[in-house]
Amino acid sequence: MCASLLLSVVFILAGIVLCLLEVLVLPGLIAGLLGLGLIVFGIVHAYMNCGIDAGTWILIGTIVLCVLSVWLLYKSRTWKKLSLKTEVNGRVNELVSGNIQPGDTGVAFNRLGPVGKVKIGDKILDARSIGPYIDSGTEVIVVSLSEQYLIVEPK
């Protein structure tokens, strides 16, 4: 048995651990690339220092270990533990579903410079001023509707 075989195995195991950490915890590809480099270095080291037979067995063992670790990672439901399970029920354009019509009046909820929010009835909606800036608390009238916001002007 080759004395540096253990060193090759250590390099390969460290590389596999780094690759798994890259997938689970560390973003940015640095740990993954370093892990892949360690795996390749361990295999090449085994071929160069222990011969073709030992290198081939190390290569086969590495492939089996990588496939096994990915399979165990998948079967342990790690992906489900890390995934986001909440649903987003909001909509971007809730203005379309409202009963707002041109000519309706409201109050500037905050300063429209030129975009801000207006309160019409009990709803607070996005609005855009077609004229000058509108201070908070100023009465406004709806001029028109767009898909994203109300077009308003001071009353």
N, C-alpha and C positions, 0 to 999 in steps of 0.2 A: 504494500500500500504506500502511496506517495505521501510524503510528509506535508507537502503544501496543499493537499487535497482539502484539509480542514479549512485552510485559509480561503480557498475558492468557495466552499460552502458558506462560510461566514459572509463573504462579499455578496453572494447570491441572496441569502436570507435578508441581509440588510437592504439590498435593492428591492426585494419584494415588499418589505415593510414600508420603505419610502414610497413605493408606487401606490400601496393601499392608503397610506396617509394622504397622498396627493388627491386620491379620489374622494376620500371621506372628509378630510379636515383642511388641508393646506391648499389654497388656490394659487395659481400663478405658474404652473408647470415646472418650477425649479426643483421641487422634491421629486416629481415624476421623472424628469430628465436625469437627475442625479441617480435615482433608483434604477432606471433603465441602463445607465452607464455602468453602475456597479454590477448588474446582472451580466451584461456583456463582458465586462472585465473579468468577472469570476469564471465564466465559461472559457474565455480565451486563456486565462491563467491556468485552468485545468488542462486544456489541450497542450499548452506549451511546456508545462512543468511535469505533467503526469502521463502524457502519452495520449494516443488517439483513443484507445479503449476507455480509459478513465474519463477523458473529455466527452466522449459520446454518452457515457452513462450519466455524467453530470448534466449534459444538455437535455437528455430525456427526462431526468429527474426534475430539472428546472421547469420544463414545459408542463409536466404533470403537476408540480407544486403550484405553478401560476394558475393553471386551469382549476385546480382544486380550491385555491384560495378565493378566486372569483366566484366559484360555485357556492362555497360556504358563505361568502359575503352576501350573495343573492338569497340563499336559503334562510339566512338568519334574519331576514326582513329588515336589514339595516336601512335599505332605501326607504321603506315605509316609515321608519322612525325618524328619518331626516327630512322627509318630504312635507310640504305645506298642505294642511288638510282643510283650511278655511275656504269658504266660498265668498266671492264678491258678488253681492246682490245689487249694488248701486248702479246707476246709469249715468252716463255723461250728460246726455241731453234730456233732462227731466222737464225742461221748459216746454217741449212739444206737448207733453201730456197735461199741462196746466190749462186753466180756463182764462188765460191772459189774452187780451185783445188790444189792438191799437186804440188809444183813447183812455185806457185805464190809468188811474193815478196811484201814486205811492210816494214813499219817502226814501231819500238816499240813505242807505244804512251806514255806509262809510263814504269817504271822499271818492268821487268818480274822477279819475285823472288820467285819461278819459275812461278807464275801465274800473269797475268796482261792483258793489252790491246794492240792490234796492229792495225795499220791503213793500210788497203789494199784498194787502190783506194779511194773511198769516204766513206767507211764503217769502223767503229771502232768496233772490235770484241774481245771477250775474247780469250786469248791464253795462252799456257803453254809451257815453255822452256824445252826441253829434255836434255839440257846440262847445262852449267853454267848460272848464272844470266845474264840477258841482260839489259843493261842500256837504258834509254829513248833516242830515236833518232837513235838507231842502226838499220841497215838494217837487215831484217829477211827473211827467206824463209820458206814456208809452207811445212812441212814434211808429215803430214797426218791430217785427220779430225776425230774428235770424235763427239759424240752427243752434248757435252756441250761446247767444245772449239776447237780451232786450236792447233795443235802441231807444234811448230816452233823451228828453230835454227838460230844462227847468220849466215849471208851470208858471 
